[in-house]
Amino acid sequence: MKKAILGRKLGMTQIFDENRKVVPVTVIEAGPCVVTQKKTIEKDGYEAIQVGFDDIREKLVTNPVKGHFKKAGAALKRFIKEFRLEDTSSYEVGQEIKADVFEAGERIDVSGVSKGKGFQGTIRRWNAQRGPMSHGSKFHRAVGSMGAASDPSRTFKNMKMPGHMGNVNSTALNLQIAKVIPEKNLILIKGGVPGPNKGFVVIRNTIKA
């Protein structure tokens, strides 16, 4: 059965497994989330649930969003996502989803917005090679040739050039849950996940299983 939950990345730490080996893990505050809307085939043409996470002050929310949450009878939430699950009959509007929906050992995909690194050159952004570092070369970290031999009057699209790096939607596939702490709504995931600390993430069953 497909499962999903919203959360916040708290940071990384390490734990010891049953063989006393150190395992690096990312700590995710997963939930509690609340079901704010339920889509049906009769009304919307497909089945899905809308889930909200992380309370937000009323002054930071527009009136239409306030009405949406008031209709659901739920507190205002900052992070909202919609999930198309195989069976939504077990979910009701206002129902809470907590970290215990997942178990240790399960394989998951974690999506988030990667860290923004600002404007970067080709060496950092695309792992390009630098030029000779001798004083006479005068070519060290420049872009290099950009024109084409057949048409040197223009630069082709999608060339690897300097530009904005990071701050894009990114998904880490087929990660493994190391431990679940339901009383604290924490999920410990082996390895790293996209995004900075305190960044929002989406946890789903992996598509690679």
C-alpha positions as CSV (number, residue, x, y, z in Angstrom):
1,M,0.0,0.0,0.0
2,K,1.3,3.4,-0.9
3,K,2.1,5.8,2.0
4,A,3.3,9.3,2.2
5,I,4.0,12.0,4.8
6,L,5.3,15.5,5.1
7,G,8.2,16.5,7.3
8,R,11.0,18.9,8.2
9,K,14.7,18.0,7.9
10,L,16.3,18.6,11.3
11,G,19.9,17.6,10.5
12,M,22.3,14.6,10.5
13,T,23.7,12.5,13.3
14,Q,24.8,8.9,13.7
15,I,23.5,5.8,15.4
16,F,24.8,2.3,16.0
17,D,23.2,-0.8,14.3
18,E,22.9,-4.3,15.8
19,N,26.4,-5.1,14.6
20,R,27.8,-2.0,16.5
21,K,28.6,-0.3,13.2
22,V,28.2,3.5,12.9
23,V,25.3,4.5,10.5
24,P,25.0,8.1,9.4
25,V,21.4,9.2,9.4
26,T,19.2,12.2,8.6
27,V,16.7,13.1,11.2
28,I,13.2,14.1,9.9
29,E,10.4,15.5,12.0
30,A,7.6,13.7,10.2
31,G,4.2,15.0,11.1
32,P,1.8,15.1,12.7
33,C,0.1,16.0,9.4
34,V,-3.6,16.6,8.9
35,V,-5.8,15.6,6.0
36,T,-7.2,19.0,4.8
37,Q,-9.2,17.7,1.7
38,K,-10.2,14.5,0.0
39,K,-10.6,14.3,-3.7
40,T,-13.1,11.8,-5.2
41,I,-13.7,10.4,-8.7
42,E,-17.3,11.6,-8.6
43,K,-16.4,15.2,-7.9
44,D,-12.8,15.7,-9.0
45,G,-12.2,12.9,-11.5
46,Y,-9.5,11.2,-9.5
47,E,-8.8,10.0,-5.9
48,A,-6.3,11.8,-3.7
49,I,-5.8,13.4,-0.3
50,Q,-4.5,16.8,0.5
51,V,-2.2,16.9,3.5
52,G,-0.9,19.9,5.6
53,F,2.0,20.2,7.9
54,D,3.5,22.8,10.3
55,D,1.2,25.4,11.9
56,I,1.3,29.0,10.7
57,R,0.0,32.3,12.1
58,E,-3.3,33.5,10.8
59,K,-1.9,36.9,9.7
60,L,0.4,35.1,7.2
61,V,-2.5,33.3,5.3
62,T,-4.9,34.7,2.7
63,N,-8.6,34.7,3.2
64,P,-9.3,31.9,0.6
65,V,-6.8,29.7,2.3
66,K,-8.4,30.4,5.7
67,G,-11.7,29.4,4.3
68,H,-10.3,26.2,2.9
69,F,-8.9,25.1,6.3
70,K,-12.0,26.3,8.1
71,K,-14.1,24.0,5.9
72,A,-11.8,21.1,6.8
73,G,-12.0,22.0,10.5
74,A,-8.2,22.0,10.7
75,A,-5.6,24.5,12.0
76,L,-3.8,26.6,9.4
77,K,-0.8,24.8,7.9
78,R,2.3,26.2,6.1
79,F,3.3,23.2,3.9
80,I,0.5,21.5,1.8
81,K,0.8,18.6,-0.7
82,E,-1.5,16.3,-2.5
83,F,-1.0,12.5,-2.7
84,R,-2.6,10.1,-5.1
85,L,-2.7,6.9,-3.2
86,E,-4.1,3.5,-4.2
87,D,-6.9,3.6,-1.6
88,T,-8.1,6.8,0.1
89,S,-11.1,5.2,1.7
90,S,-9.3,4.8,5.0
91,Y,-8.6,8.6,5.2
92,E,-11.0,11.3,6.4
93,V,-10.8,15.1,6.5
94,G,-9.3,16.2,9.7
95,Q,-7.5,12.8,10.3
96,E,-3.9,13.0,11.6
97,I,-1.0,11.2,9.9
98,K,2.0,10.5,12.1
99,A,5.4,9.1,11.7
100,D,4.3,5.5,12.7
101,V,2.9,5.0,9.2
102,F,6.4,4.0,8.2
103,E,8.5,1.3,9.8
104,A,12.3,0.6,10.1
105,G,13.7,-1.1,7.1
106,E,11.2,0.3,4.6
107,R,12.5,1.8,1.3
108,I,11.5,5.4,0.6
109,D,12.0,8.3,-1.8
110,V,12.6,11.7,-0.2
111,S,11.9,15.0,-2.1
112,G,13.0,18.5,-1.2
113,V,14.4,21.7,-2.5
114,S,18.2,21.5,-2.8
115,K,20.4,24.2,-1.1
116,G,20.8,27.3,-3.2
117,K,24.4,28.2,-4.0
118,G,23.9,31.4,-5.9
119,F,25.7,32.3,-9.2
120,Q,28.5,29.9,-9.9
121,G,31.1,29.5,-12.7
122,T,31.4,26.4,-14.9
123,I,34.1,24.8,-12.7
124,R,31.9,24.5,-9.7
125,R,28.5,24.2,-11.5
126,W,29.5,21.7,-14.1
127,N,32.8,20.3,-12.8
128,A,34.7,21.8,-15.7
129,Q,38.5,21.7,-15.8
130,R,40.5,24.8,-15.2
131,G,43.2,26.1,-17.5
132,P,47.0,26.1,-16.8
133,M,47.9,28.0,-13.7
134,S,51.1,29.4,-15.0
135,H,51.4,33.2,-15.2
136,G,51.7,33.4,-19.0
137,S,48.6,31.5,-19.9
138,K,46.1,34.2,-18.7
139,F,43.4,31.5,-18.8
140,H,42.6,30.0,-15.4
141,R,38.9,29.6,-14.6
142,A,37.2,31.1,-17.7
143,V,34.4,29.5,-19.6
144,G,36.4,28.6,-22.7
145,S,35.1,28.4,-26.2
146,M,31.4,28.9,-26.6
147,G,30.9,29.3,-30.4
148,A,30.5,26.6,-33.0
149,A,32.9,26.1,-36.0
150,S,29.9,26.0,-38.4
151,D,28.2,29.0,-37.0
152,P,30.4,31.1,-34.7
153,S,28.0,34.1,-34.7
154,R,25.8,32.6,-32.0
155,T,25.9,30.3,-28.9
156,F,23.7,27.2,-28.9
157,K,21.0,26.7,-26.3
158,N,21.6,24.5,-23.2
159,M,25.3,24.9,-23.2
160,K,27.1,24.4,-19.8
161,M,27.6,28.0,-18.8
162,P,27.9,30.0,-15.5
163,G,24.6,30.6,-13.8
164,H,22.3,29.9,-10.8
165,M,23.2,26.7,-9.0
166,G,20.9,24.8,-6.6
167,N,17.5,25.7,-5.3
168,V,15.7,23.2,-7.4
169,N,13.4,20.3,-6.7
170,S,15.4,17.2,-6.0
171,T,14.6,13.6,-5.0
172,A,16.8,11.0,-3.4
173,L,15.6,7.6,-4.5
174,N,15.5,4.2,-2.7
175,L,16.7,5.3,0.8
176,Q,16.2,3.1,3.8
177,I,14.6,4.0,7.1
178,A,17.0,3.2,9.9
179,K,14.7,3.9,12.9
180,V,11.3,5.4,13.7
181,I,10.6,7.2,17.0
182,P,6.8,7.6,17.0
183,E,6.5,9.3,20.4
184,K,8.6,12.2,19.0
185,N,7.4,12.0,15.4
186,L,10.9,11.3,14.2
187,I,12.1,9.2,11.2
188,L,15.8,8.4,10.9
189,I,16.9,7.8,7.3
190,K,20.2,6.3,6.3
191,G,22.4,8.8,4.4
192,G,21.6,12.3,3.3
193,V,18.5,13.9,1.8
194,P,18.0,17.0,-0.3
195,G,17.7,20.4,1.2
196,P,19.0,22.5,4.1
197,N,18.3,22.0,7.8
198,K,14.7,23.1,8.7
199,G,13.7,22.6,5.0
200,F,10.5,20.8,4.2
201,V,10.6,17.3,2.6
202,V,8.1,14.8,1.2
203,I,8.5,11.1,2.1
204,R,6.9,8.4,-0.1
205,N,7.3,4.7,-0.8
206,T,10.1,4.2,-3.3
207,I,9.2,3.7,-6.9
208,K,12.2,1.4,-7.4
209,A,11.1,-1.4,-5.1
